[in-house]
Structures are given as structure tokens and as C-alpha cells.
Amino acid sequence: MSEQRYGEWVAVRRDGFVAELVLDRPKAMNAVSSEMARSIAAACAALSGDRDVRAVVLTSTHERAFCVGADLKERNSLTDAEMMRHRPVSRAAYTGVLELPMPAIAAVHGYALGGGFELALSCDVIVADPSAVVGLPEVSVGVIPGGGGTQLLPRRVGAARAAELIFSARRVAAAEAHALGLVDRLTAEGEDRAEALELARGIAANSPVGVRAAKKALRLGQGLDLRAGLEVEDAAWRTVAFSGDRAEGVAAFNEKRPANWPGE
């Protein structure tokens, strides 16, 4: 396993075809400062350009928190002009995770609040253990979810449920979060990271060309009517139908052997 640091508080660990994007600001429960936002964006840019990465798992080194959201101590010191300059920096962190071309899985334990939950929502799958507490409490401090929450949450749970959660600013414990679809898998205590990595390894065993194309079709098709969505799917199919991965997959199936994906 190899590790590369991005600034002081973000690391990327590589183990085969799986990368772990690690939030590592334990003294602040991974509160996202301007510096940390830049590091997340830089790490995501590097991952996005790495064709050898087939799945990403977003994790935390803090025992009691995935991420508590924006660094409000830093925000309290900013002038209005500084806030405006900070906004693109903040957005780049969330869109960096959201736009990863390979599947991304969040491994959540403890608090995932505000921007922390938005980082998880930016992933394709959220795995959580029983200690997880999620929510978008931004309106309780006079702002709104600004890391994608108002758009990503209703896509998960529907408009009415998202409105109730955002307007009330309430925190949701793991069992209810799983029942509502706020998280996708609920593990045994302390097993969120291990299960997320296992899921990532399973994904990485499949065709990287196929998986990336499937993710693109899923994302681009959201919100479209069925006819338009099927056109998106057809375009994605055309990108894989004549690929080396398709040829290898069919050959491996017929020869009853594991596929050796060329990734192209």
C-alpha cells in the first residue's frame, strides 16, 4: 500500500485498483477549512486522472466523526469579500468528489453533518455503522446546504423528505438514516471502513471501462424523461461496445476464466 499526502489534512492511500481518500484533521473533527478544501480538490483531481484507480473510498481517521462540515471558526473570521473568494474553493472540494469518474463510496461513522454529509452525498454509495449521525443543519446557523445538499438529498429521498430534513435541520441517527435511504448500508459497529473497502474491491474486479460508463449514464440520466435517459444510456453503450474490455469480458466468459481487463 502506498500513501500520498495532499496538504496537512488529506491523504490518498492506494492498494491495487482501490484508492482511499482519507480525511485526516482529527483536532477539528475534519471540519473543512479553506486549506482542507483545496487539498480535497487536489486529491480528487489526481484521482480523476488516474486510469488505474477503479474505485474510491472516502474515509475518516477520527474515531467519533466522519466530518462535521465547514470550519465555522474560520468562517466567523472572514469578511464578506473573503467569503466570496472562499466560495469557489469550497465548491471545488464537493464537486471534486461528485465528479470522480469512478465509483466513490463513503464510509461513515460518528458525525457527518452539513458539509460532511454533503461529501458523503457526493459519493455513489454511503456505508455507515451504528454510530453514524447525519444531517444538514445549515439553516440553524443562517445559511443553506451549499455543498450540493439541496440538490443531492432530494435525488436520494424525494423532494418532500429532503425539505423536512433541511428545513428542520435535525440530526438523524444511523437506524433511521438507513430506513429513510440517507445511507445505503448499515454495518456492525466499527465495520464501515472495512465493508466499504470490500465493496470497492468487488467493484474494481469488474470492467473499469464498463463501470465508468455506467456511472456516467446514471449521473447524466438523472432528472431526464425516459426517452432522453435512454439516449444517454445508448451513448454510454456505444463507448463500451467496441472496447478492449468488452472483447476481453466476452472471451473470458466463454473461456471460463477471470477477465484481465485492458481498461480501454
LINQUI-V110666 format. One record per pair of residues at least 24 apart in sequence whose C-alpha atoms are under 8 Angstrom apart, sorted by the first residue. I is the first residue (numbers start at 1). J is the second residue. D is the distance in Angstrom with one decimal. If there is no record, write none. Layout:
{{I;J;D} {I;J;D}}
This chain:
{{6;39;5.2} {6;40;7.5} {6;42;7.0} {6;43;6.3} {7;35;7.7} {7;36;7.4} {7;39;5.7} {8;36;7.9} {9;36;6.2} {9;39;7.5} {10;36;7.1} {10;39;6.1} {10;40;6.5} {10;43;7.7} {11;43;7.7} {12;43;7.1} {17;52;5.9} {17;53;4.9} {17;54;5.4} {17;55;6.9} {17;201;7.6} {17;204;6.2} {18;53;5.8} {18;54;6.0} {18;55;5.1} {18;56;5.9} {18;57;7.7} {18;197;7.9} {18;200;6.6} {18;201;6.5} {18;204;6.8} {19;53;6.4} {19;54;7.9} {19;55;6.4} {19;56;4.8} {19;57;6.4} {20;56;5.6} {20;57;4.7} {20;58;5.9} {20;59;6.9} {21;56;6.8} {21;57;6.0} {21;58;4.8} {21;59;6.2} {22;58;6.0} {22;59;4.9} {22;60;5.5} {22;61;7.0} {23;58;7.6} {23;59;6.1} {23;60;4.7} {23;61;6.4} {23;66;7.8} {23;67;7.8} {24;60;6.2} {24;61;5.4} {24;62;7.2} {25;61;7.8} {25;62;7.7} {26;61;6.8} {26;62;5.3} {29;62;6.4} {29;64;7.8} {29;65;5.8} {29;66;7.4} {29;67;5.9} {29;68;6.1} {30;60;7.8} {30;62;7.6} {30;65;7.5} {30;66;7.1} {30;67;4.8} {30;68;6.4} {30;69;7.5} {31;67;6.0} {31;68;5.4} {31;69;5.2} {31;70;5.3} {31;71;4.8} {31;116;7.8} {32;67;7.8} {32;68;8.0} {32;69;5.9} {32;70;4.7} {32;71;5.1} {32;115;7.7} {33;70;6.4} {33;71;5.0} {33;74;6.8} {34;86;6.9} {34;89;6.7} {34;90;6.7} {37;89;6.4} {37;90;5.6} {37;92;7.3} {37;93;5.1} {38;89;6.3} {38;90;7.6} {38;92;7.5} {38;93;6.6} {39;93;7.9} {40;93;5.3} {40;96;7.4} {41;92;5.7} {41;93;4.4} {41;94;7.7} {41;95;8.0} {41;96;5.2} {41;97;7.7} {44;96;5.3} {44;97;6.2} {44;100;6.8} {45;96;6.7} {47;100;7.4} {48;100;5.5} {48;101;6.1} {48;102;7.7} {51;263;7.8} {53;102;7.5} {54;102;5.8} {54;103;7.3} {54;203;7.5} {54;204;5.1} {54;208;5.9} {55;102;5.5} {55;103;5.1} {55;104;6.0} {55;105;7.9} {55;200;5.5} {55;201;7.5} {55;203;6.8} {55;204;6.0} {56;102;7.1} {56;103;6.3} {56;104;4.7} {56;105;6.2} {56;200;6.9} {57;104;5.7} {57;105;4.7} {57;106;5.7} {57;107;6.9} {57;196;6.6} {57;197;6.5} {57;200;7.0} {58;104;7.2} {58;105;6.1} {58;106;4.7} {58;107;6.0} {58;120;7.8} {59;106;6.4} {59;107;5.3} {59;108;7.0} {59;193;6.8} {60;107;7.8} {60;108;7.8} {63;109;7.8} {63;110;7.4} {64;109;6.8} {64;110;4.6} {64;111;6.7} {65;108;7.9} {65;109;6.0} {65;110;4.2} {65;111;4.4} {65;112;6.6} {66;107;7.9} {66;108;5.5} {66;109;5.7} {66;110;5.9} {66;111;5.7} {66;112;5.3} {66;116;6.9} {67;111;6.2} {67;112;5.1} {67;113;6.6} {67;115;7.6} {67;116;4.4} {67;117;7.4} {68;111;6.0} {68;112;5.5} {68;113;4.9} {68;114;6.6} {68;115;7.0} {68;116;5.3} {68;117;8.0} {69;112;7.3} {69;113;5.6} {69;114;4.8} {69;115;3.9} {69;116;4.3} {69;117;7.3} {70;114;7.2} {70;115;5.8} {70;116;7.6} {90;147;7.7} {91;146;8.0} {91;147;6.2} {94;118;7.4} {94;119;6.0} {94;122;6.9} {94;147;5.8} {94;148;7.4} {95;122;7.6} {97;122;5.9} {97;123;6.7} {98;122;4.5} {98;123;6.2} {101;212;6.0} {101;215;7.3} {101;216;7.3} {102;208;8.0} {102;211;7.2} {102;212;5.3} {102;215;7.1} {103;211;7.6} {103;212;7.4} {103;215;6.9} {105;196;6.4} {105;200;7.3} {106;196;7.2} {107;192;5.2} {107;193;5.1} {107;196;5.9} {108;132;6.3} {108;192;6.3} {108;193;7.6} {109;133;7.6} {109;190;7.4} {109;192;6.9} {113;137;7.0} {113;171;7.9} {114;138;6.2} {114;145;6.6} {115;145;7.3} {115;146;7.7} {115;147;6.0} {118;145;8.0} {118;147;5.8} {118;148;6.3} {118;149;5.6} {119;147;7.6} {121;149;7.4} {121;152;6.4} {121;153;7.2} {122;148;7.6} {122;152;7.3} {125;183;7.6} {125;184;6.3} {126;182;8.0} {126;183;5.0} {126;184;5.3} {126;185;6.6} {127;183;6.2} {127;184;5.9} {127;185;4.7} {127;186;6.1} {127;187;7.3} {127;192;5.8} {127;193;7.9} {127;195;7.5} {127;196;6.2} {128;174;7.2} {128;183;6.6} {128;184;7.8} {128;185;6.1} {128;186;5.1} {128;187;6.2} {128;192;5.2} {129;174;7.0} {129;186;5.4} {129;187;4.8} {129;188;5.9} {129;189;5.4} {129;190;6.2} {129;191;6.4} {129;192;5.3} {130;173;7.8} {130;174;5.3} {130;175;6.9} {130;186;6.9} {130;187;7.0} {130;188;6.8} {130;189;5.8} {131;173;7.6} {131;174;6.5} {131;189;7.1} {132;173;6.1} {132;174;5.0} {133;171;6.3} {133;172;5.5} {133;173;4.5} {133;174;5.8} {134;171;5.7} {134;172;5.2} {134;173;6.5} {134;174;7.5} {134;177;7.3} {135;165;7.3} {135;166;7.9} {135;169;6.9} {135;170;6.2} {135;171;4.7} {135;172;6.0} {136;165;7.2} {136;166;5.8} {136;169;5.7} {136;170;7.2} {136;171;7.4} {137;166;6.8} {137;168;7.7} {137;169;3.9} {137;170;6.3} {137;171;7.4} {138;166;7.8} {138;169;6.7} {139;166;7.4} {139;167;6.8} {139;169;6.4} {140;169;6.3} {153;182;7.9} {156;181;6.9} {156;182;7.0} {157;181;6.2} {157;182;7.1} {207;245;6.2} {207;249;7.7} {207;261;6.1} {207;263;6.9} {208;245;7.8} {208;261;7.5} {208;263;5.6} {209;240;6.6} {209;243;7.9} {209;245;6.5} {209;263;5.7} {209;264;6.1} {210;240;6.3} {210;245;7.6} {213;237;7.5} {213;239;7.4} {213;240;7.3}}
